[in-house]
Amino acid sequence: MAKLAVMGGTPVREKNRLFPAYNPIGEEEKTAVARVMDSGALSKYIGCWDPQFYGGPEVQAFEKEWAAKFGVKHAVAMNSATSGLIAAVGALGIEPGDEVIVSPYSMCISATAPLFYGAVPVFADVEPEYFCLDPKSIETVITPRTKAIIIVDLLGQSHDVDAISVIAKKHGLKVIADTAQAPSAIYKDKFAGTLSDIGIFSLNFHKHIHTGEGCLAVTNDDVLAERMQLIRNHAEAVVEDKGVANVVNMVGYNFRLTEIQAAIGREQLKKLDAFVGERLKNVAYIGERSQDMPGFRPTKSRPGTKHVYYMHAFLYDEKIAGVPRSTFFNALKAELAPSKLQEEEGVLMGEGYVKPIYLMPIFQKQIAFGSRGYPFRSEFYTGTPRYEKGMCPVVERLNEKELITHDLMRPGMAQEDLDDVIDAFHKVYEHREELL
Ligand SMILES: Cc1ncc(COP(=O)(O)O)c(C=O)c1O
């Protein structure tokens, strides 16, 4: 096989042969947007107790359709999963002095949402094979202050719902599932995100289906649904007239999704299964042809679940492969090309996923709201926050040494595109010793 690109050889995929764009938006979405534009009502919300407190016809139809598809009682549309997670924490009644167990391996809001209500995030470690919060690690960080767990269905795969439910029940904890990356993932015949007190889906530009920005928060609990609707839309101006007695955390935001976004979302939802099906097909193709590289292997999915592959991950073992991960990874990237519409991001591959969240400055400095350390230090909080390097060894090992992720299995990749990805894996693997 030819010389490695990183050593001056010809890459498997020349940089000017971009991989196909992932663009799930089509004519149906354009027609839906035109329908809303023609109506002139781009958002119909009113921030007081009025029939329009719940938004306009597109938002309400989208919520009904999402709830029906996922088999839940309520879906509350919001303008981002960031907003959705904040609203979920508020709806649960989390307050200053409480602790919420969070994942260090996620997009940061999965861990920072409790801060908005004065609660302290407590990090547990993740599972080495599936990257969701590890139930065993969760048990070691529960204290009398723990009120909830925010668990992330990372990279498209459900967390261990049964194990987490047992812990939550035993300790009287609420569970928010951050299912931003896993719409229509399955855990034992049910949709991920629907098996917790609240589930949060994201519709941002990078997700399986999107509305530019957006979110659906789902729950089977009438009170939690109402509290999220209130936080979404100026709760403080609504509670009195609506007759809501519990005003804890009833300070609202404007977390509202527009009619245009909802109209797009309704069309996107119809396409979700087909897009997921294509991801599964592409991952299966890459996975089957990548089993012969000891030390570099596609990750497994949890038994009894359906993974929907927001990203596809490999586990790298430097001792077996014989070269450091970064050397291998840089050689791999040099063999491949960026994707259309995302040229500036380079080849869509990552060493690890994100830096463990507790290593971010807000946790290292313990400065979030104001300059005096609130909520890490306050008259309400009786614990001692821990955010030191080394506290979650599995996530640090995954991120520093073991994990390689890529997006080159998204819908739109033709077989010859997937073959280039697979050829690049093999080329670098077979020539890896030349890299030393
Ligand atoms: C796991 C996870 N949670 C939450 C979010 C936040 O989503 P949004 O961009 O819709 O606010 C993201 C976004 O990437 C995510 O991946």
The ligand as an ORCA input file, in Angstrom:
! r2SCAN-3c Opt
* xyz 0 1
  C     -25.479     15.961     25.271
  C     -25.885     17.362     24.958
  N     -26.631     18.022     25.853
  C     -27.056     19.280     25.629
  C     -26.714     19.949     24.486
  C     -27.183     21.352     24.295
  O     -27.975     21.414     23.167
  P     -28.437     22.791     22.530
  O     -27.370     23.198     21.569
  O     -29.721     22.454     21.850
  O     -28.614     23.765     23.611
  C     -25.932     19.310     23.513
  C     -25.544     20.019     22.299
  O     -24.645     19.694     21.588
  C     -25.521     17.981     23.751
  O     -24.788     17.307     22.856
*
